[in-house]
């Protein structure tokens, strides 16, 4: 039961999904900033949203529209988050859905809306109205959408996986974070599949996949007002519906986990100013919750990120972060590794080859491994290094 | 009942306190790195320590020695934190105290130890043994100690206050943070007073003062393995002992609060790479705990710090941080100000003079004011901007 990544795959790789994008002028100049994703067959759909108490208008709209577990299309813009925009923002989000519904011939209540960009300003509706009419949908348009949702991302993030021994495909696209603290950025991810999937199972499967992927590039449960991970299943593969306990349930879950992890790592790797992907693996934790908390806290530490940026094997910072992460720690049991080089054992320094440690850090993917030696639970989190460029980018965003 | 800052004051301004420092060679080259503070009369003393589960050896030693509420001296080094050093670290801390006790002629059990610097390595005891003998104590030596405890601090932080209508003096010295997330750095603060103070009152007063000062430049209760705020009261002013309810209790508390706030702001202002002090004031919170949490979360946000660095009036980031801070928020009630310029009202954008807003940010002290309009509680937190230099400094610390 293997899972295979499909070359050049994306959200329109599964059967029956169409997409397209345009330059509506929401972002400056000739940047693509408005896109539509559409399924020719009605979809079972579910999403996970930001836990931020300040929720953007499109999030509020989608939460309402997804109660019935159905969707046909998503219209998405970058350049303006439509967050902190009050009643005008809600009206604008609803109008955007309506305009897209007209353009594609779907009922407005099945059209979802997503936005990413600067918080505060209202959507430039004149430009949106004109822009939506320009969008041409195609079966290969997923790549266009992947570019249209980028903000400070430097590369589009998309992929598709096929499940061996079946004809089922799951496609996905995400936009970064684009920030060192991904949870403060807008994370948008749209997943599509031609599998026929039972709604209850789909909800559970999405939650499980997000837990091991997107939630492991976050810090403190921090999320932007716009975060959204959406999955739409149109059933055009013609399989018997996948439900809990059915034959293909495990394979579908595995495929979804791998796809989401792939996209999450792409986001971490492309963090603003990032030069490296950092993977923090925690072993030997008493519980899964503690393993996850430690992994996320270490990978989010500005001091650890700065040390990795400078190839500095300063393991004492990892110990200090572990100590304040909120989990029980027995200092005298902790081992720390950079790649496979042990830099601390039983909570204390051990002699290690400093040149080799610097070399282990001077790579595009850096692995930090902690063993708490208290139990059996493990977890992995991903992030990126903190560079001078991060500050440069973030001190000049709106002005 | 006024409180006056004393020109060029410090920890040896109160009667009977002596200090001195030397270059023991713990830090590189000819930097002062070892110091002693000594009171000629025995002191009532108490301290607050790191809440990090990984505690440095000197912290464990002090916790034990302060149980009786008595102290005569502190020996402190920079350049090595003596943290994550196991049993050897504890033995080294105890020996350091013993050497200092011999040098000054005090019982070893009344000598406290503090360390700050790199986590992991053991203290270079040969150098400490030689160094301690070189220290010459004087009534004006507080300034020397202030310099000896600096790590990445760029200026010493010391002050003394006198209480009007009395002869009581409180002196203080602190070392930074020196980091953008001060809680991850070592915060060391020593406070001295010639007032006679009841131990129970002193413990309570210190806790209250730390809550409104040093704890308001921290983030999540994060603290380094070495953090310590110590107060020693030697009673040489000859006042009747200050206790809860006594005539001078309020004045003493006010003086202590002002001194601690002054030192805390000095630390924030001198954060690594910092170019500005940021003050975040939260008004209209339902409870004090919520006001404090919001103030600390906003002032710790890398995105807010970066925006302030670049003079970018990006208030949407403040709203996003408020939303994920963990407190109840009614988005439609929130007002945000930069200095006295309203940039968001009732949760939404309002037109404002962008040039004036940029100017309000382009100052050495920047004020961000949030009104939640939900209650009466207020709190203030301090931090600094995030500059490219922070990353440069922290990517080259140990190597």
Boltz contact constraints between the chains, C-beta under 6 A:
constraints:
  - contact:
      token1: [A, 52]
      token2: [B, 323]
      max_distance: 6.0
  - contact:
      token1: [A, 52]
      token2: [B, 324]
      max_distance: 6.0
  - contact:
      token1: [A, 53]
      token2: [B, 323]
      max_distance: 6.0
  - contact:
      token1: [A, 53]
      token2: [B, 329]
      max_distance: 6.0
  - contact:
      token1: [A, 54]
      token2: [B, 319]
      max_distance: 6.0
  - contact:
      token1: [A, 54]
      token2: [B, 323]
      max_distance: 6.0
  - contact:
      token1: [A, 54]
      token2: [B, 331]
      max_distance: 6.0
  - contact:
      token1: [A, 84]
      token2: [B, 316]
      max_distance: 6.0
  - contact:
      token1: [A, 84]
      token2: [B, 319]
      max_distance: 6.0
  - contact:
      token1: [A, 84]
      token2: [B, 347]
      max_distance: 6.0
  - contact:
      token1: [A, 84]
      token2: [B, 348]
      max_distance: 6.0
  - contact:
      token1: [A, 86]
      token2: [B, 348]
      max_distance: 6.0
  - contact:
      token1: [A, 119]
      token2: [B, 316]
      max_distance: 6.0
  - contact:
      token1: [A, 119]
      token2: [B, 320]
      max_distance: 6.0
  - contact:
      token1: [A, 120]
      token2: [B, 316]
      max_distance: 6.0
  - contact:
      token1: [A, 120]
      token2: [B, 349]
      max_distance: 6.0
  - contact:
      token1: [A, 181]
      token2: [B, 302]
      max_distance: 6.0
  - contact:
      token1: [A, 184]
      token2: [B, 303]
      max_distance: 6.0
  - contact:
      token1: [A, 222]
      token2: [B, 324]
      max_distance: 6.0
  - contact:
      token1: [A, 224]
      token2: [B, 320]
      max_distance: 6.0
  - contact:
      token1: [A, 225]
      token2: [B, 320]
      max_distance: 6.0
  - contact:
      token1: [A, 302]
      token2: [B, 181]
      max_distance: 6.0
  - contact:
      token1: [A, 303]
      token2: [B, 184]
      max_distance: 6.0
  - contact:
      token1: [A, 303]
      token2: [B, 394]
      max_distance: 6.0
  - contact:
      token1: [A, 306]
      token2: [B, 391]
      max_distance: 6.0
  - contact:
      token1: [A, 306]
      token2: [B, 394]
      max_distance: 6.0
  - contact:
      token1: [A, 306]
      token2: [B, 395]
      max_distance: 6.0
  - contact:
      token1: [A, 309]
      token2: [B, 395]
      max_distance: 6.0
  - contact:
      token1: [A, 310]
      token2: [B, 395]
      max_distance: 6.0
  - contact:
      token1: [A, 310]
      token2: [B, 396]
      max_distance: 6.0
  - contact:
      token1: [A, 312]
      token2: [B, 398]
      max_distance: 6.0
  - contact:
      token1: [A, 312]
      token2: [B, 399]
      max_distance: 6.0
  - contact:
      token1: [A, 314]
      token2: [B, 397]
      max_distance: 6.0
  - contact:
      token1: [A, 314]
      token2: [B, 398]
      max_distance: 6.0
  - contact:
      token1: [A, 316]
      token2: [B, 84]
      max_distance: 6.0
  - contact:
      token1: [A, 316]
      token2: [B, 119]
      max_distance: 6.0
  - contact:
      token1: [A, 316]
      token2: [B, 120]
      max_distance: 6.0
  - contact:
      token1: [A, 319]
      token2: [B, 54]
      max_distance: 6.0
  - contact:
      token1: [A, 319]
      token2: [B, 84]
      max_distance: 6.0
  - contact:
      token1: [A, 320]
      token2: [B, 119]
      max_distance: 6.0
  - contact:
      token1: [A, 320]
      token2: [B, 224]
      max_distance: 6.0
  - contact:
      token1: [A, 320]
      token2: [B, 225]
      max_distance: 6.0
  - contact:
      token1: [A, 323]
      token2: [B, 52]
      max_distance: 6.0
  - contact:
      token1: [A, 323]
      token2: [B, 53]
      max_distance: 6.0
  - contact:
      token1: [A, 323]
      token2: [B, 54]
      max_distance: 6.0
  - contact:
      token1: [A, 324]
      token2: [B, 52]
      max_distance: 6.0
  - contact:
      token1: [A, 324]
      token2: [B, 222]
      max_distance: 6.0
  - contact:
      token1: [A, 329]
      token2: [B, 53]
      max_distance: 6.0
  - contact:
      token1: [A, 331]
      token2: [B, 54]
      max_distance: 6.0
  - contact:
      token1: [A, 347]
      token2: [B, 84]
      max_distance: 6.0
  - contact:
      token1: [A, 348]
      token2: [B, 84]
      max_distance: 6.0
  - contact:
      token1: [A, 348]
      token2: [B, 86]
      max_distance: 6.0
  - contact:
      token1: [A, 349]
      token2: [B, 120]
      max_distance: 6.0
  - contact:
      token1: [A, 386]
      token2: [B, 391]
      max_distance: 6.0
  - contact:
      token1: [A, 387]
      token2: [B, 391]
      max_distance: 6.0
  - contact:
      token1: [A, 388]
      token2: [B, 388]
      max_distance: 6.0
  - contact:
      token1: [A, 388]
      token2: [B, 391]
      max_distance: 6.0
  - contact:
      token1: [A, 391]
      token2: [B, 306]
      max_distance: 6.0
  - contact:
      token1: [A, 391]
      token2: [B, 386]
      max_distance: 6.0
  - contact:
      token1: [A, 391]
      token2: [B, 387]
      max_distance: 6.0
  - contact:
      token1: [A, 391]
      token2: [B, 388]
      max_distance: 6.0
  - contact:
      token1: [A, 394]
      token2: [B, 303]
      max_distance: 6.0
  - contact:
      token1: [A, 394]
      token2: [B, 306]
      max_distance: 6.0
  - contact:
      token1: [A, 395]
      token2: [B, 306]
      max_distance: 6.0
  - contact:
      token1: [A, 395]
      token2: [B, 309]
      max_distance: 6.0
  - contact:
      token1: [A, 395]
      token2: [B, 310]
      max_distance: 6.0
  - contact:
      token1: [A, 396]
      token2: [B, 310]
      max_distance: 6.0
  - contact:
      token1: [A, 397]
      token2: [B, 314]
      max_distance: 6.0
  - contact:
      token1: [A, 398]
      token2: [B, 312]
      max_distance: 6.0
  - contact:
      token1: [A, 398]
      token2: [B, 314]
      max_distance: 6.0
  - contact:
      token1: [A, 399]
      token2: [B, 312]
      max_distance: 6.0
